[in-house]
Amino acid sequence: MPLVRCLPVTAPPPSLKDNTADLDRLKRALREGLGQGPLVVPWRWAGRVAANFREAGFSGAAIVNDGEGRLELVDFLPRPPAVLPGLALDLGTTYLEATLLDLASGRRLARGHHLNGQIRFGDDILSRIHEAGQGAGLSELQGAVIGSINELATGLARQAGIVPQEVRALSVAGNPTMIHLFLGLDPHHLCREPYIPLVNAPDLTAAWELNLALHPAAPVYVLPGVGSYFGGDLIAGILASGLDQGEKTAMLIDVGTNAEVVLGNRDWLIACAGAAGPALEGGVARMGMRAGPGAIEHLDIDPATLAISWQTVDNQPPRGLCGSGIIDLVAGLYLGRVIDQRGKFRPGADPRRLRRGESGLSYVVVPGEEAADGRAVILEQADLDALMRSKAAMYAILSTLAAQVGVDFAELSRICVAGAFGRHIDPRRAITLGMLPDLPLSVYQPIGNSSLAGAELTLASGAARSRSLQIMRSITYVELNVNQEFMLRFSGAKFIPHTNHALFPSVPVPG
């Protein structure tokens, strides 16, 4: 059952022989199509529903929300609308991405993205948590993200030929900090031991309570989370990948602000999250950028000649490197012996592109005359060091989680890689660096924006909403911040591909 339904209703008009009150008459007529269970008319909407029902001649279409254990009758229309729009939202730290669905047919009406207006308070979560504790900071942060959602909803509604006030439901997936700020809840304790959110499974609310520019009675469903670093975005990913329903053991990897990983099957699930994301997004390298026009997303270095070729997003002149481009670059530099196992430049390895400056050696990826703005695209030693830390953290997260339950990587039937990381990454290059386990490439499956896909599922299906709560209750969450085994594995992974090269038999040892 979708989060909201439109149900045709025809009731006999009142008479001296049938003096049933209008709302009671409507509820009685609806009962035939709804079956058992509480059906209520929230007081805020009672007058409007009754008036519309009478004005329509006791025949038309009832709008009913699935109110988590009860059904809520919130509106009455003279005839069914052409579409019943619902909004699914991936509430990201940097970007919001959403789809507008027709809940009556399941058809996608529009899709788009928008910058999260909170970015002006800081790029990262910790900056925003700090800002939320300053004066009116929490209110301002909530207002910024609500404003961005409203702008995105308005644009999508325009694409679909409707107005945003016709949107009847919203499902939201996001990390715990973003959800707290969206709901106006103080995120203070999320980053302080023992890292406890104010709420993991927020109760259903309505659009008018959050100042959302949707239909005021639109129910707002927030996917539940598990811990301070494990939010509804990851549970959405589990739903979208079907990890919780699979017979064979599989893994889900979602790299964004953090690297979030889930391992398991229909019988058990274990998860953890850690800070391995920013360098992979291009957020640490000086020439790093997100995967937008002009970002180098794929790159190849001939190991014999060291000739370099690259491809940018939208085939625009290069402006910088996104995460997949950095991974391709560093893997190529290693195989070409331009860097060593520690991720350090080898002096004299490529005199045409290596140059020495105030900060030491750096590598010229694209000379200024070929770049978009005349500024050369360069990889510095500090960028390499940041990537080495991120790739080590990634492998340490994966191996620590697998070790918790005694699962060998070779036992995995598939590894679902979500988000931009999954869309753009070349698993072969990530294996070369020792970022991902050395497995057949067929094991790796890119699944796109799984957070948004999961939000779509919960918008359209009561079964998916029930699954999300079951996952929340049954999953085991491992806190890496206090895990000594993780730190030991992290140290071992700070070489290319690893201190134990036997873990990566397919990676050649440069001669």
C-alpha positions as CSV (number, residue, x, y, z in Angstrom):
1,M,0.0,0.0,0.0
2,P,1.5,3.4,-0.9
3,L,1.9,6.1,1.6
4,V,-1.2,7.8,0.3
5,R,-4.2,6.4,-1.8
6,C,-7.0,7.9,-3.7
7,L,-10.2,5.8,-3.3
8,P,-13.5,6.3,-5.3
9,V,-16.5,6.7,-3.0
10,T,-20.2,6.9,-3.6
11,A,-22.5,7.2,-0.6
12,P,-26.3,7.5,-0.4
13,P,-27.3,11.1,0.4
14,P,-28.8,11.8,3.9
15,S,-32.5,11.8,4.4
16,L,-35.1,11.8,7.2
17,K,-34.7,8.0,7.2
18,D,-30.9,8.1,7.3
19,N,-29.6,11.0,9.4
20,T,-26.0,9.7,9.6
21,A,-23.5,12.6,10.0
22,D,-21.5,13.5,6.9
23,L,-18.1,12.3,8.2
24,D,-19.5,9.1,9.6
25,R,-21.3,8.5,6.3
26,L,-18.1,8.9,4.4
27,K,-16.2,6.6,6.8
28,R,-18.9,4.0,6.5
29,A,-18.7,4.1,2.7
30,L,-14.9,3.9,2.8
31,R,-15.0,0.8,5.0
32,E,-16.0,-1.4,2.1
33,G,-12.7,-0.7,0.3
34,L,-10.4,-0.5,3.3
35,G,-11.3,-3.5,5.5
36,Q,-10.6,-3.6,9.2
37,G,-8.4,-1.2,11.2
38,P,-8.7,2.3,12.6
39,L,-9.9,5.0,10.2
40,V,-9.7,8.5,11.5
41,V,-10.2,12.0,10.2
42,P,-7.5,14.3,11.9
43,W,-9.3,17.2,13.4
44,R,-7.2,19.7,11.4
45,W,-8.8,18.4,8.2
46,A,-12.3,17.4,9.5
47,G,-14.2,20.5,8.4
48,R,-12.6,20.6,5.0
49,V,-13.3,16.9,4.3
50,A,-16.9,17.1,5.4
51,A,-17.6,20.3,3.4
52,N,-16.0,18.8,0.3
53,F,-17.9,15.6,0.6
54,R,-21.3,17.4,0.9
55,E,-20.4,19.8,-2.0
56,A,-19.5,16.9,-4.2
57,G,-22.9,15.4,-3.7
58,F,-21.5,12.6,-1.5
59,S,-19.7,11.0,-4.5
60,G,-16.1,11.5,-5.5
61,A,-12.6,10.5,-4.4
62,A,-11.2,10.2,-0.8
63,I,-7.5,10.8,-0.1
64,V,-6.3,8.4,2.6
65,N,-2.9,8.4,4.2
66,D,-1.3,5.3,5.7
67,G,-0.7,6.7,9.2
68,E,1.5,3.9,10.7
69,G,-1.1,1.7,12.3
70,R,-4.1,3.7,11.4
71,L,-5.6,5.2,8.2
72,E,-6.1,9.0,8.0
73,L,-8.8,10.5,5.8
74,V,-7.4,13.9,5.0
75,D,-9.2,15.2,1.9
76,F,-12.2,14.7,-0.5
77,L,-12.2,15.6,-4.2
78,P,-15.2,15.7,-6.6
79,R,-13.3,13.3,-8.9
80,P,-10.0,11.4,-8.9
81,P,-7.0,13.5,-9.9
82,A,-5.2,12.8,-13.1
83,V,-2.1,11.8,-11.1
84,L,-1.4,11.2,-7.4
85,P,2.1,12.6,-6.9
86,G,4.5,11.5,-4.2
87,L,8.1,12.7,-3.7
88,A,11.0,10.4,-2.9
89,L,14.0,12.3,-1.5
90,D,17.7,11.4,-1.0
91,L,18.7,14.0,1.6
92,G,22.4,14.3,1.0
93,T,24.9,16.4,2.8
94,T,25.9,18.3,-0.4
95,Y,23.1,17.5,-2.9
96,L,19.5,16.6,-2.7
97,E,18.2,14.2,-5.3
98,A,14.5,13.4,-5.7
99,T,11.9,11.8,-8.0
100,L,8.3,12.6,-8.4
101,L,6.2,9.5,-8.8
102,D,2.5,8.9,-9.6
103,L,1.5,6.7,-6.7
104,A,-1.6,5.5,-8.7
105,S,0.4,4.0,-11.6
106,G,3.9,3.9,-10.3
107,R,5.1,6.1,-13.2
108,R,8.0,8.4,-12.7
109,L,6.9,12.0,-13.5
110,A,10.2,13.9,-12.9
111,R,13.7,13.6,-11.5
112,G,16.2,16.2,-10.4
113,H,18.7,17.4,-7.9
114,H,19.5,20.6,-6.0
115,L,22.4,21.9,-3.9
116,N,21.7,21.5,-0.1
117,G,21.4,25.1,1.1
118,Q,23.1,24.1,4.4
119,I,26.4,24.1,2.5
120,R,27.0,27.7,3.4
121,F,27.3,26.6,7.0
122,G,30.1,24.1,6.2
123,D,30.8,21.3,3.7
124,D,31.0,18.6,6.4
125,I,28.7,17.2,9.0
126,L,30.8,18.2,12.0
127,S,30.7,21.8,11.0
128,R,27.0,21.7,10.8
129,I,26.6,20.0,14.2
130,H,28.8,22.7,15.7
131,E,26.7,25.4,13.9
132,A,23.5,23.9,15.2
133,G,24.7,24.5,18.8
134,Q,25.2,28.2,18.2
135,G,22.3,30.6,19.0
136,A,19.7,30.2,16.2
137,G,21.9,27.8,14.3
138,L,19.6,24.8,14.4
139,S,16.6,26.8,13.2
140,E,18.7,28.3,10.4
141,L,20.1,25.0,9.3
142,Q,16.6,23.5,9.2
143,G,15.3,26.5,7.3
144,A,18.1,26.1,4.7
145,V,17.4,22.5,3.9
146,I,13.6,23.0,3.9
147,G,14.1,25.9,1.5
148,S,16.2,23.7,-0.8
149,I,13.6,20.9,-0.7
150,N,10.9,23.3,-1.6
151,E,12.9,24.7,-4.5
152,L,13.6,21.2,-5.7
153,A,9.9,20.1,-5.3
154,T,8.8,23.2,-7.2
155,G,11.1,22.4,-10.1
156,L,10.0,18.8,-10.3
157,A,6.3,19.8,-10.1
158,R,6.9,22.2,-13.0
159,Q,8.4,19.4,-15.1
160,A,5.4,17.2,-14.3
161,G,2.9,20.0,-15.2
162,I,1.5,20.4,-11.7
163,V,2.0,22.7,-8.7
164,P,3.9,21.5,-5.6
165,Q,0.8,21.7,-3.4
166,E,-0.5,18.8,-5.4
167,V,2.3,16.5,-4.1
168,R,0.5,14.2,-1.6
169,A,3.4,12.4,0.2
170,L,7.1,12.6,0.9
171,S,9.6,9.8,1.8
172,V,13.0,10.8,3.0
173,A,16.3,8.9,3.2
174,G,19.3,10.5,4.8
175,N,22.2,10.2,7.2
176,P,21.3,10.8,10.9
177,T,22.7,14.3,11.0
178,M,20.8,15.4,8.0
179,I,17.6,13.8,9.3
180,H,18.0,15.6,12.7
181,L,18.5,18.9,11.0
182,F,15.6,18.3,8.6
183,L,13.3,17.7,11.6
184,G,14.8,20.5,13.7
185,L,16.3,18.1,16.2
186,D,19.6,18.9,18.0
187,P,22.4,16.7,16.6
188,H,24.7,17.5,19.5
189,H,25.2,13.9,20.8
190,L,25.7,12.3,17.4
191,C,29.4,13.0,17.4
192,R,30.0,12.6,21.1
193,E,30.6,9.2,22.8
194,P,28.5,7.1,23.1
195,Y,27.2,8.5,19.9
196,I,23.4,8.3,20.5
197,P,20.8,10.0,18.2
198,L,17.8,11.7,19.6
199,V,15.6,9.3,17.5
200,N,16.3,6.4,15.1
201,A,12.8,5.9,13.8
202,P,11.0,9.3,13.6
203,D,7.2,9.1,13.7
204,L,5.2,10.2,10.7
205,T,4.6,13.9,10.5
206,A,2.8,16.2,8.0
207,A,4.2,18.6,5.4
208,W,2.6,21.6,7.1
209,E,4.4,20.9,10.4
210,L,7.8,21.3,8.6
211,N,6.8,24.2,6.3
212,L,7.2,22.1,3.3
213,A,5.6,23.5,0.1
214,L,3.7,20.3,-0.6
215,H,0.0,19.6,0.1
216,P,-0.2,20.5,3.8
217,A,-1.7,17.1,4.7
218,A,1.0,15.2,2.9
219,P,2.5,12.5,5.2
220,V,6.3,12.7,5.6
221,Y,7.9,9.3,6.1
222,V,11.5,9.3,7.3
223,L,13.4,6.0,6.8
224,P,14.7,4.7,10.2
225,G,18.4,4.6,11.1
226,V,20.4,2.5,13.5
227,G,23.2,4.6,14.9
228,S,24.9,7.9,14.7
229,Y,26.7,7.0,11.5
230,F,24.1,4.5,10.1
231,G,21.0,6.3,8.9
232,G,18.0,5.7,6.7
233,D,20.0,6.2,3.6
234,L,21.8,3.0,4.3
235,I,18.6,1.1,5.2
236,A,17.2,2.5,1.9
237,G,20.2,0.9,0.2
238,I,19.6,-2.4,1.8
239,L,16.0,-2.3,0.6
240,A,17.1,-1.3,-3.0
241,S,19.7,-4.0,-3.2
242,G,17.5,-6.7,-1.7
243,L,20.3,-7.7,0.7
244,D,17.8,-8.5,3.5
245,Q,16.0,-10.9,1.2
246,G,18.9,-12.8,-0.4
247,E,19.7,-16.4,0.3
248,K,23.4,-15.9,-0.4
249,T,25.7,-13.6,1.6
250,A,26.4,-10.3,-0.2
251,M,27.8,-6.9,0.6
252,L,26.6,-3.3,0.0
253,I,29.1,-0.5,-0.1
254,D,27.9,3.2,-0.2
255,V,30.6,5.8,-0.3
256,G,29.6,9.4,0.3
257,T,30.4,11.6,3.3
258,N,31.3,8.3,5.0
259,A,32.0,4.8,3.7
260,E,29.0,2.7,4.8
261,V,29.1,-1.1,4.5
262,V,26.5,-3.8,5.1
263,L,27.2,-7.6,5.0
264,G,24.6,-10.4,5.2
265,N,21.6,-12.1,3.8
266,R,18.0,-12.8,4.7
267,D,19.0,-14.4,8.0
268,W,21.4,-11.8,9.4
269,L,22.8,-8.4,8.7
270,I,25.9,-6.6,10.1
271,A,27.0,-3.1,9.3
272,C,29.5,-0.4,10.0
273,A,30.4,3.1,8.8
274,G,33.7,5.0,8.8
275,A,35.3,8.1,7.4
276,A,36.7,6.9,4.1
277,G,34.6,9.0,1.7
278,P,35.9,12.5,1.2
279,A,39.1,11.7,-0.7
280,L,37.2,9.2,-2.9
281,E,34.7,12.0,-3.8
282,G,37.5,14.3,-4.8
283,G,37.0,16.3,-1.6
284,V,40.5,16.1,-0.3
285,A,42.8,16.5,-3.4
286,R,43.6,20.2,-4.2
287,M,42.5,19.6,-7.7
288,G,39.6,17.3,-6.6
289,M,36.0,18.0,-7.5
290,R,32.7,16.2,-7.6
291,A,31.6,14.4,-10.8
292,G,30.4,17.5,-12.7
293,P,31.2,18.9,-16.2
294,G,35.0,19.0,-16.7
295,A,35.9,16.5,-14.0
296,I,38.3,13.8,-15.2
297,E,36.3,10.6,-14.5
298,H,38.4,8.1,-16.3
299,L,42.2,8.1,-17.0
300,D,44.7,5.6,-18.3
301,I,48.5,5.6,-18.1
302,D,50.5,3.2,-20.4
303,P,52.9,1.4,-18.0
304,A,55.6,1.2,-20.7
305,T,55.6,4.6,-22.2
306,L,53.8,6.5,-19.4
307,A,51.6,8.2,-22.0
308,I,48.4,9.5,-20.4
309,S,44.8,9.7,-21.8
310,W,41.7,10.9,-20.0
311,Q,38.0,11.4,-20.3
312,T,35.9,14.2,-18.6
313,V,32.3,14.4,-17.6
314,D,30.3,15.8,-20.6
315,N,33.5,15.8,-22.6
316,Q,34.3,19.3,-21.3
317,P,37.9,20.7,-21.0
318,P,39.4,19.3,-17.8
319,R,39.0,21.3,-14.5
320,G,40.0,18.7,-11.9
321,L,39.7,15.1,-10.8
322,C,36.7,13.4,-9.3
323,G,37.1,10.3,-7.2
324,S,37.1,7.7,-9.9
325,G,39.7,9.8,-11.9
326,I,42.0,10.0,-8.9
327,I,41.7,6.2,-8.4
328,D,42.5,5.6,-12.0
329,L,45.4,8.0,-11.9
330,V,47.1,6.6,-8.8
331,A,46.6,3.0,-10.0
332,G,48.3,3.9,-13.3
333,L,51.1,5.7,-11.5
334,Y,51.8,2.6,-9.4
335,L,51.8,0.2,-12.4
336,G,54.0,2.7,-14.3
337,R,56.4,2.8,-11.3
338,V,56.0,6.6,-10.9
339,I,55.0,6.0,-7.3
340,D,56.1,3.2,-4.9
341,Q,54.2,0.9,-2.6
342,R,54.0,3.6,0.0
343,G,52.3,6.0,-2.4
344,K,55.4,8.2,-2.7
345,F,56.6,9.7,-5.9
346,R,59.8,8.2,-7.3
347,P,62.2,11.1,-8.2
348,G,63.1,11.0,-11.9
349,A,60.5,8.3,-12.8
350,D,58.7,10.6,-15.3
351,P,60.8,13.8,-16.0
352,R,58.1,15.0,-18.4
353,R,55.4,15.3,-15.8
354,L,57.0,15.2,-12.4
355,R,58.1,18.6,-11.1
356,R,59.5,19.8,-7.8
357,G,58.0,22.8,-6.1
358,E,57.8,24.3,-2.6
359,S,55.7,21.4,-1.3
360,G,57.9,18.7,-3.0
361,L,57.2,16.6,-6.0
362,S,53.9,16.8,-7.9
363,Y,52.6,15.2,-11.1
364,V,51.1,17.2,-14.0
365,V,48.0,15.4,-15.1
366,V,46.9,18.0,-17.6
367,P,49.1,21.0,-18.6
368,G,47.6,24.5,-18.3
369,E,47.2,25.0,-22.1
370,E,44.9,21.9,-22.2
371,A,42.9,22.7,-19.1
372,A,39.6,24.5,-18.9
373,D,40.8,27.7,-17.3
374,G,44.5,27.6,-18.1
375,R,45.3,26.2,-14.7
376,A,47.2,22.8,-14.9
377,V,45.5,19.8,-13.2
378,I,48.1,18.6,-10.7
379,L,48.4,15.7,-8.2
380,E,50.5,16.6,-5.2
381,Q,52.2,14.3,-2.7
382,A,49.6,15.5,-0.1
383,D,46.8,14.4,-2.4
384,L,48.5,11.0,-2.7
385,D,48.8,10.7,1.1
386,A,45.1,11.5,1.5
387,L,44.1,8.8,-1.0
388,M,46.4,6.3,0.7
389,R,44.6,6.9,4.0
390,S,41.2,6.7,2.4
391,K,41.9,3.5,0.5
392,A,43.4,2.0,3.6
393,A,40.3,2.9,5.6
394,M,38.0,1.5,3.0
395,Y,39.8,-1.9,2.9
396,A,40.1,-1.9,6.7
397,I,36.3,-1.3,7.0
398,L,35.5,-4.1,4.6
399,S,37.9,-6.6,6.1
400,T,37.0,-5.8,9.7
401,L,33.3,-6.2,9.1
402,A,33.9,-9.6,7.3
403,A,36.1,-10.8,10.1
404,Q,33.4,-10.0,12.7
405,V,31.3,-12.9,11.3
406,G,34.0,-15.1,9.9
407,V,33.1,-14.5,6.3
408,D,35.8,-14.7,3.6
409,F,35.6,-12.3,0.7
410,A,35.6,-15.2,-1.7
411,E,32.2,-16.4,-0.2
412,L,30.4,-13.2,-1.3
413,S,27.9,-13.8,-4.1
414,R,27.9,-10.1,-5.0
415,I,29.1,-6.7,-3.9
416,C,26.7,-3.9,-4.6
417,V,28.4,-0.6,-5.0
418,A,26.0,2.4,-4.6
419,G,26.1,6.0,-5.5
420,A,28.5,8.0,-7.7
421,F,31.3,5.8,-6.4
422,G,29.5,2.7,-7.9
423,R,28.6,4.5,-11.1
424,H,32.0,5.8,-12.0
425,I,34.5,3.5,-10.2
426,D,36.5,1.0,-12.2
427,P,36.7,-2.0,-9.8
428,R,39.9,-3.2,-11.5
429,R,41.7,0.0,-10.6
430,A,40.3,0.0,-7.0
431,I,41.6,-3.6,-6.6
432,T,45.0,-2.5,-7.9
433,L,45.2,0.1,-5.1
434,G,44.0,-2.4,-2.5
435,M,40.9,-0.5,-1.9
436,L,38.5,-3.3,-2.8
437,P,39.1,-7.0,-2.3
438,D,40.7,-9.0,-5.2
439,L,37.6,-10.8,-6.6
440,P,36.3,-11.4,-10.1
441,L,34.9,-8.2,-11.6
442,S,31.5,-9.9,-12.1
443,V,31.0,-9.9,-8.3
444,Y,30.9,-6.0,-8.3
445,Q,27.5,-4.6,-9.2
446,P,26.9,-0.8,-9.5
447,I,23.3,0.0,-8.3
448,G,23.1,3.8,-8.7
449,N,21.5,6.0,-6.0
450,S,20.3,3.3,-3.7
451,S,19.2,5.8,-1.1
452,L,16.8,7.4,-3.5
453,A,15.7,4.0,-4.8
454,G,14.9,2.9,-1.3
455,A,13.0,6.1,-0.6
456,E,10.9,5.3,-3.8
457,L,10.1,1.8,-2.5
458,T,8.9,3.1,0.9
459,L,6.8,5.8,-0.8
460,A,5.0,3.2,-2.9
461,S,4.9,0.1,-0.6
462,G,3.8,-0.6,2.9
463,A,5.7,-3.8,2.8
464,A,8.9,-1.9,2.1
465,R,8.2,0.4,5.1
466,S,7.7,-2.7,7.3
467,R,11.0,-4.1,5.9
468,S,12.8,-0.9,6.8
469,L,11.7,-1.2,10.4
470,Q,12.5,-4.9,10.6
471,I,16.0,-4.2,9.3
472,M,16.4,-1.5,11.9
473,R,15.4,-3.9,14.7
474,S,17.5,-6.9,13.5
475,I,20.7,-5.5,12.1
476,T,23.9,-5.5,14.1
477,Y,25.9,-2.3,14.0
478,V,29.7,-2.3,14.7
479,E,31.1,1.0,16.0
480,L,34.5,1.5,14.4
481,N,35.5,4.5,16.5
482,V,36.4,2.2,19.3
483,N,37.4,-0.9,17.4
484,Q,41.1,-1.8,17.9
485,E,41.0,-4.5,15.2
486,F,40.0,-1.8,12.6
487,M,43.1,0.3,13.5
488,L,45.4,-2.7,13.1
489,R,43.9,-3.5,9.7
490,F,44.1,0.2,8.7
491,S,47.8,0.2,9.3
492,G,48.3,-3.0,7.2
493,A,46.4,-1.5,4.3
494,K,48.5,1.7,4.0
495,F,50.6,0.2,1.2
496,I,49.7,-0.6,-2.5
497,P,48.0,-2.9,-2.7
498,H,48.7,-4.1,0.9
499,T,51.5,-5.1,3.2
500,N,50.4,-8.7,2.4
501,H,50.6,-8.8,-1.3
502,A,49.2,-12.4,-1.2
503,L,45.8,-10.9,-0.6
504,F,45.9,-9.4,-4.1
505,P,47.2,-12.1,-6.4
506,S,45.8,-10.4,-9.6
507,V,47.7,-7.2,-9.0
508,P,51.1,-7.3,-10.8
509,V,54.2,-6.3,-8.9
510,P,55.8,-3.6,-10.9
511,G,59.2,-4.7,-12.3
